[in-house]
Amino acid sequence: MNIVLDSELEKLVVKKVRSGEYETPEAVVQDALHLLLEWNAQELRESREAVKRAIKQSERGEGISLEEFDERMRSKYGIPR
């Protein structure tokens, strides 16, 4: 597989290889992709946990109405009705 990078990313890859941190450009790209996959998985785990917390808060009656949320967001961001 051949991949074309923009000049800034190519410079970064070359710098990483020249520094000795990586042996090949392929190793840099593989590591970057592994980190991206881990980051995505972490984001998904955090989102699921946030939803679980929100459901528990709602079950305890700690939530606010959609109308109140709407008003808060409109006020916060200056969005007219």
Contacts in CASP RR format, 6 or more apart in sequence:
PFRMAT RR
TARGET T0000
AUTHOR 0000-0000-0000
METHOD contacts of the structure
MODEL  1
MNIVLDSELEKLVVKKVRSGEYETPEAVVQDALHLLLEWNAQELRESREA
VKRAIKQSERGEGISLEEFDERMRSKYGIPR
3 29 0 8 1.000
5 13 0 8 1.000
12 28 0 8 1.000
13 25 0 8 1.000
13 28 0 8 1.000
13 29 0 8 1.000
14 25 0 8 1.000
16 22 0 8 1.000
16 28 0 8 1.000
17 23 0 8 1.000
17 24 0 8 1.000
17 25 0 8 1.000
17 27 0 8 1.000
17 28 0 8 1.000
22 28 0 8 1.000
22 31 0 8 1.000
57 63 0 8 1.000
64 72 0 8 1.000
73 79 0 8 1.000
74 80 0 8 1.000
74 81 0 8 1.000
END
